[in-house]
């Protein structure tokens, strides 16, 4: 396998063989990232292609700080966010105090879920919920960072995360016929 920096330099010089190698090296892993943000496979493929166009266009801006894969991943996440903005119909601003508290459920249900089942459930979430859920739970952004990136309030980010979790819990409950337990204080 060719050293990463050599491959990057060849891609910067528009070497199509190097570009294909870079694409093949990272496409499947980045497709998984795109699938979490997309509603379906076709949308994920669009995000992936758009993301790689940005990567090849901006490759000379990579400064070698941090991992190259992390830089590619951030580019894909930002591309997914931009895709979300292009397709957004409206964004509901909801105060966190208006969100119902969700009860906890049997944790064994989570271990019964396959990765494919969980991905499908996440993809079924409404766009706003899916974006906030992925950015907070998977990518590790804070509510403040999410609010800044999506142009919403922190409370909206918190409420959309809460609603995403509630929706996922309801889907899991229905999928596995699980009873909810009352939360004890």
Buried (B, 14 or more C-beta within 10 A) or exposed (E): EEEBEEBBBBBBEEBEEBBEBBBEBBBEEBBBBBBBBBBEEEBBBBBBBBBBEBBBEEBEEBEEEEEBEEBBBEBBBEBBBBBBEEEEEEBEEBEBEEBEEBEEBBEEBEEEBEEEBBBBBBBBBEBBBBBBBBBBBEBEBEBEBBBEBBEBBBBBBBBBBBBBBBBBBBBBBEBBEBEEEEEEE
